Amino acid sequence: PYCNCSNDEQLEDAEHYFFVCQLYRQERINLFNETRSLHPLNTEKLLCGSNCYAMEQNIQIFEAVQKYIHTTKRFDQLTAI
């Protein structure tokens, strides 16, 4: 539950992963650049999209988030229990 980004006991929740964690700074910049026209972003928009957006805009968010997750490699080391 804690992130490896610092010596503090920083919980690694979705908000931290997408907006705060310094381990993924460059990937975050890329995510924000790819979704620039849809700002301001929040965790809800990144994970669920928005009813205010057209399907194409929600697809843009979905693809940018998938790229972010892939490039951070954050979940590559997880194994099934």
VMD Tcl script that draws the C-alpha trace (Angstrom):
set ca {
  {0.00 0.00 0.00}
  {2.99 2.34 0.35}
  {4.88 3.85 -2.56}
  {8.62 3.48 -3.04}
  {9.01 7.08 -4.21}
  {10.22 8.37 -0.84}
  {11.17 7.37 2.67}
  {7.87 8.76 3.94}
  {4.98 6.41 4.41}
  {3.19 7.66 1.32}
  {0.12 5.61 0.43}
  {0.06 4.64 -3.22}
  {-3.49 5.26 -4.30}
  {-4.74 6.26 -7.74}
  {-4.40 9.97 -6.94}
  {-0.77 9.50 -5.95}
  {0.01 7.26 -8.94}
  {-1.44 9.61 -11.56}
  {-0.71 13.03 -10.06}
  {2.04 12.96 -7.42}
  {4.56 10.11 -7.61}
  {7.98 11.32 -8.66}
  {8.92 7.88 -9.98}
  {6.68 8.54 -12.98}
  {7.33 12.22 -13.60}
  {8.17 11.95 -17.31}
  {5.34 9.51 -18.00}
  {2.93 11.92 -16.24}
  {4.12 14.81 -18.41}
  {3.43 12.67 -21.48}
  {-0.04 11.74 -20.16}
  {-0.89 15.38 -19.52}
  {0.38 16.42 -22.95}
  {-1.71 13.72 -24.66}
  {-4.84 14.88 -22.82}
  {-4.10 18.61 -22.89}
  {-7.39 19.54 -24.55}
  {-9.36 17.75 -21.81}
  {-7.92 19.48 -18.75}
  {-8.49 19.89 -15.89}
  {-8.00 16.20 -15.14}
  {-8.88 14.29 -12.03}
  {-8.76 10.65 -11.00}
  {-12.44 10.12 -11.86}
  {-11.93 11.36 -15.45}
  {-8.81 9.26 -15.92}
  {-10.42 6.06 -14.65}
  {-14.00 6.47 -15.84}
  {-14.06 9.14 -18.52}
  {-16.79 11.77 -18.45}
  {-20.38 12.01 -19.63}
  {-19.54 15.57 -20.69}
  {-17.19 14.27 -23.39}
  {-17.91 12.67 -26.73}
  {-16.95 9.02 -27.21}
  {-13.82 10.07 -29.12}
  {-12.61 12.19 -26.19}
  {-13.23 9.37 -23.72}
  {-11.30 7.02 -26.01}
  {-8.46 9.56 -26.06}
  {-8.36 9.50 -22.25}
  {-8.56 5.70 -22.14}
  {-5.69 5.28 -24.60}
  {-3.52 7.86 -22.82}
  {-4.10 6.16 -19.45}
  {-3.30 2.74 -20.92}
  {-0.07 4.13 -22.37}
  {0.79 5.70 -19.00}
  {0.23 2.41 -17.16}
  {2.27 0.51 -19.74}
  {5.20 2.93 -19.80}
  {5.43 3.23 -16.00}
  {5.76 -0.56 -15.79}
  {4.26 -0.20 -12.33}
  {2.21 -3.38 -12.58}
  {4.69 -5.53 -14.52}
  {6.13 -7.09 -11.35}
  {2.79 -8.16 -9.89}
  {2.09 -11.87 -9.85}
  {-1.09 -13.82 -9.36}
  {-1.73 -15.11 -5.87}
}
mol new
graphics top color blue
foreach p $ca { graphics top sphere $p radius 0.5 }
foreach p [lrange $ca 0 end-1] q [lrange $ca 1 end] { graphics top cylinder $p $q radius 0.2 }
display resetview
